[in-house]
């Protein structure tokens, strides 16, 4: 068993033997962070054909011994090949292992040496006061925070489409349908864009293309059912609800989504009644996605504030009855349709 003092000594030795560029990659979108990590590794391997790449995932292996093995890979001999050492999930380390890594970073000095790279990858928020964050930021050569800012989803989609096929365009209406279908899931956005790019070589992606290739998420179907209720078309609402009930989970997730959508209606309606008429202003006020607010605006006139509050009370009563076993979920859903 290697003692703590020996490991700190090893960390110091790594410092003496390495000349590295330190990159800190982080963000709350695991898909985008993972994609950027793969791009950096691929670019490094392309530039240095004989390069070695070592990957250590501390989520699965985060003991002091694992840290010792990871830091030993940083050692460079006189004729060693270029190398990249990737540290995944470094912020999940226990206190003892984390101290070893922090001590190692303290031995580093900022330098740009692209032949040897230490790549730290963290999916999630970064606390500036965390000891590992502080140590990283003192020596990091490149810090990248990967995210799609709230309200910038449309820009992200257009940029991704241009990357996949610059001869395709996506205008406002089909883009809105696309965003409704994919939500804030960037992995699905990219996947569906790849599908559209394979389906169509050039020109405009139409609303019909979106409807043909993308299955709407359950949340969108629930909104359509509520919109039908707003127009007084209970038959259409029942059809949409009952179709969703046949999917795994039955009526429970449908009722849950009804409650979620009605709460969003309430937020938008309250802002609307205060005089806000621009969807962008309401989105900023309510923290909802702009395309979601735009969609709600199309049916806001059918939902006065009193009706929305009545719907929330009705759904709350239904939830209580279901928890007490006093109601059948499907019957409760039908009751909501007829009373809302």
C-alpha positions in Angstrom: 0.0 0.0 0.0 1.4 3.4 -1.0 1.3 6.0 1.7 -0.1 9.5 1.4 3.3 11.1 1.7 4.7 8.9 -1.1 1.8 9.9 -3.3 2.5 13.5 -2.8 6.1 12.9 -3.6 5.0 11.2 -6.8 2.8 14.2 -7.7 5.9 16.4 -7.3 7.9 14.1 -9.5 5.2 14.3 -12.2 5.7 18.0 -12.1 9.4 17.7 -12.7 8.9 15.4 -15.6 6.0 17.1 -17.4 5.5 20.1 -19.5 1.8 20.3 -20.2 -1.0 22.4 -21.5 -3.9 22.2 -19.1 -7.4 22.4 -20.5 -10.5 22.6 -18.3 -13.7 21.6 -20.0 -17.0 21.9 -18.2 -20.7 22.5 -18.5 -24.1 21.3 -17.4 -25.0 19.7 -20.8 -23.4 16.2 -20.7 -23.9 15.6 -24.4 -22.2 18.8 -25.5 -19.4 18.5 -23.0 -18.8 14.9 -24.1 -18.9 15.8 -27.8 -16.3 18.6 -27.2 -14.1 16.2 -25.3 -14.1 13.7 -28.2 -13.3 16.5 -30.6 -10.3 17.6 -28.6 -9.0 14.1 -28.4 -9.5 13.4 -32.1 -7.8 16.7 -33.0 -4.8 15.9 -30.8 -4.5 12.4 -32.3 -4.7 13.8 -35.8 -1.9 16.3 -35.1 0.3 13.8 -33.3 -0.1 10.5 -35.0 2.1 8.6 -32.6 0.5 10.2 -29.6 -0.7 8.3 -26.5 -4.0 9.1 -24.9 -4.8 8.0 -21.4 -8.3 8.3 -20.0 -9.1 8.0 -16.3 -12.8 8.1 -15.1 -12.8 8.9 -11.4 -16.5 8.3 -11.1 -15.7 4.6 -11.3 -12.1 4.6 -10.0 -11.4 7.4 -7.6 -9.2 5.9 -4.9 -5.8 7.3 -4.0 -4.3 4.3 -5.8 -6.2 5.3 -8.9 -4.9 8.9 -8.6 -1.4 7.5 -8.3 -1.8 5.5 -11.5 -3.3 8.5 -13.3 -0.5 10.9 -12.3 2.2 8.3 -13.2 0.9 8.4 -16.7 1.9 12.1 -16.8 5.6 11.2 -16.5 7.7 11.9 -19.6 10.9 10.1 -20.5 13.6 11.6 -22.7 12.2 10.1 -25.8 8.6 9.7 -24.8 5.8 10.3 -27.4 3.4 13.1 -27.1 0.5 12.4 -24.8 -2.9 13.5 -23.6 -4.1 12.6 -20.2 -7.9 12.9 -19.7 -9.4 13.2 -16.2 -13.1 12.5 -16.2 -15.3 13.5 -13.3 -12.5 14.8 -11.1 -14.9 16.6 -8.8 -16.3 13.3 -7.4 -13.0 12.3 -5.7 -13.0 11.7 -2.0 -11.1 14.2 0.2 -7.9 12.2 0.3 -7.6 11.5 -3.4 -8.7 15.1 -4.2 -5.8 16.5 -2.0 -3.3 14.5 -4.0 -4.6 15.9 -7.3 -4.7 19.4 -5.9 -1.2 19.1 -4.7 -0.1 17.9 -8.1 -1.7 20.9 -9.8 0.0 23.3 -7.3 3.3 22.0 -8.6 2.4 23.1 -12.1 3.1 26.5 -13.7 1.1 27.9 -16.6 2.6 27.0 -19.9 1.5 26.2 -23.4 2.9 22.9 -24.6 0.5 21.3 -27.0 2.5 18.1 -27.2 1.5 17.1 -23.7 -2.1 17.9 -22.6 -3.9 17.4 -19.3 -7.6 17.6 -20.1 -10.0 17.9 -17.1 -13.6 17.2 -18.0 -16.5 18.0 -15.6 -20.2 17.7 -16.5 -22.1 20.0 -14.1 -21.8 23.4 -12.3 -18.4 24.5 -11.2 -18.0 26.1 -7.7 -15.3 28.7 -7.9 -14.6 28.1 -4.2 -14.0 24.4 -4.6 -10.3 23.6 -3.8 -9.9 21.7 -7.1 -11.5 24.5 -9.1 -9.1 27.0 -7.5 -6.1 24.9 -8.2 -7.2 24.3 -11.8 -7.9 28.0 -12.6 -4.4 29.0 -11.4 -2.7 26.8 -14.0 -5.2 26.3 -16.7 -4.2 27.4 -20.2 -7.7 27.0 -21.7 -11.0 26.9 -20.0 -14.2 26.1 -21.9 -17.7 26.2 -20.6 -19.9 24.4 -23.0 -23.6 25.3 -22.9 -26.5 26.6 -25.0 -27.6 29.8 -23.2 -31.3 29.9 -22.4 -33.2 31.5 -25.2 -30.5 30.7 -27.7 -31.8 27.3 -28.8 -32.8 28.5 -32.2 -29.3 29.9 -32.9 -27.8 26.6 -31.8 -30.1 24.6 -34.1 -29.3 26.8 -37.1 -25.5 26.6 -36.4 -25.7 22.8 -36.1 -27.7 22.6 -39.3 -25.1 24.7 -41.2 -22.4 22.5 -39.9 -24.2 19.4 -41.2 -25.3 20.8 -44.5 -24.9 24.5 -45.4 -27.3 24.1 -48.3 -30.3 23.5 -46.0 -32.3 26.3 -44.3 -34.8 26.2 -41.5 -37.2 29.2 -41.3 -39.1 30.4 -38.3 -42.3 28.3 -38.4 -40.6 24.9 -39.0 -37.9 25.9 -36.5 -40.6 26.5 -33.9 -42.1 23.0 -34.6 -38.6 21.5 -34.4 -37.9 23.1 -31.0 -41.2 22.0 -29.6 -40.5 18.4 -30.7 -37.0 18.3 -29.2 -37.3 20.6 -26.2 -34.0 21.5 -24.5 -32.5 18.1 -25.3 -29.4 19.0 -27.3 -28.6 15.3 -28.0 -32.0 14.9 -29.6 -31.6 18.2 -31.5 -28.4 17.0 -33.1 -29.8 13.5 -33.8 -33.0 14.9 -35.5 -31.0 17.4 -37.5 -28.8 14.6 -38.8 -31.9 12.7 -39.8 -33.3 15.8 -41.6 -29.9 16.4 -43.3 -29.9 12.8 -44.6 -33.5 13.1 -45.7 -33.0 16.4 -47.7 -30.0 17.5 -49.6 -30.7 21.2 -50.1 -33.4 23.8 -49.9 -35.8 24.7 -47.1 -36.8 22.2 -44.4 -40.6 22.6 -44.3 -43.1 22.1 -41.5 -44.3 19.0 -43.3 -40.7 17.6 -43.2 -40.7 18.2 -39.4 -44.1 16.5 -38.9 -43.0 13.6 -41.1 -39.7 12.8 -39.4 -40.0 14.0 -35.8 -42.4 12.4 -33.4 -43.8 15.1 -31.1 -42.9 14.7 -27.4 -45.7 13.9 -25.0 -45.6 17.4 -23.6 -46.5 18.9 -27.0 -49.4 16.5 -27.5 -50.7 17.5 -24.0 -50.5 21.1 -25.0 -52.5 20.4 -28.2 -55.1 18.6 -26.1 -55.4 21.6 -23.8 -55.5 23.9 -26.8 -58.5 21.9 -28.1 -60.1 22.2 -24.7 -59.6 25.9 -24.9 -61.5 26.0 -28.2 -64.2 23.9 -26.7 -63.3 20.8 -28.7 -63.6 18.2 -26.0 -63.9 15.4 -28.6 -60.4 16.2 -30.0 -59.0 16.6 -26.5 -60.3 13.2 -25.4 -58.9 11.6 -28.6 -55.4 13.0 -27.9 -55.4 12.2 -24.2 -56.6 8.6 -24.7 -54.0 8.1 -27.4 -51.3 9.1 -24.9 -52.8 6.8 -22.2 -52.1 3.8 -24.4 -48.3 4.5 -24.0 -46.2 3.1 -21.2 -47.2 4.6 -17.9 -50.9 5.0 -18.7 -52.8 8.0 -17.4 -50.5 9.0 -14.5 -47.8 10.8 -16.7 -50.6 12.4 -18.8 -52.2 13.9 -15.7 -48.8 15.0 -14.4 -48.0 16.8 -17.8 -51.5 18.4 -17.7 -50.6 19.9 -14.3 -47.2 21.0 -15.6 -48.7 22.7 -18.7 -51.5 24.4 -16.7 -48.9 25.8 -14.3 -47.0 27.2 -17.3 -50.3 28.7 -18.6 -50.8 30.4 -15.3 -47.3 32.0 -15.4 -47.9 33.3 -18.9 -51.4 34.5 -18.2 -50.4 36.4 -15.1 -47.7 38.2 -17.0 -50.1 38.8 -19.9 -52.7 40.3 -17.5 -50.0 42.7 -16.2 -49.8 44.1 -19.7 -46.9 42.2 -21.2 -47.7 41.5 -24.8 -44.3 40.5 -26.2 -43.4 36.8 -25.9 -39.8 37.7 -25.4 -40.6 39.9 -22.3 -42.8 37.2 -20.9 -40.1 34.5 -21.4 -37.6 36.7 -19.5 -40.1 37.3 -16.7 -41.2 33.7 -16.4 -37.9 32.0 -17.2 -39.7 29.8 -19.8 -38.3 29.1 -23.2 -39.3 31.8 -25.8 -40.7 29.3 -28.2 -42.9 27.8 -25.4 -44.2 31.2 -24.5 -44.9 32.0 -28.2 -46.9 28.7 -28.4 -48.9 29.6 -25.4 -49.7 33.0 -26.8 -51.5 31.4 -29.7 -54.2 30.2 -27.3 -54.0 32.6 -24.3 -57.3 34.2 -25.2 -59.1 30.9 -24.5 -57.7 30.7 -20.9 -58.7 33.5 -18.6 -57.0 33.6 -15.3 -60.0 32.3 -13.4 -60.3 29.2 -15.7 -56.6 28.4 -15.2 -56.9 28.6 -11.5 -59.9 26.4 -11.6 -58.0 23.8 -13.6 -55.1 23.8 -11.0 -57.6 23.3 -8.2 -59.3 20.5 -10.2 -55.9 18.8 -10.9 -54.9 19.1 -7.2 -58.2 17.4 -6.1 -57.6 14.6 -8.7 -54.0 14.1 -7.4 -55.3 13.8 -3.8 -58.0 11.3 -4.8 -55.5 9.2 -6.7 -53.0 9.1 -3.8 -55.8 8.0 -1.5 -56.9 5.3 -4.0 -60.4 6.9 -4.4 -60.3 7.4 -8.2 -59.4 5.6 -11.3 -56.7 7.5 -13.3 -58.5 7.2 -16.7 -61.8 8.2 -15.2 -60.0 11.2 -13.4 -58.6 12.3 -16.8 -62.0 12.2 -18.4 -63.4 14.2 -15.5 -60.7 16.8 -16.0 -61.6 17.1 -19.7 -65.3 17.7 -19.0 -64.8 20.0 -16.0 -61.9 22.2 -17.2 
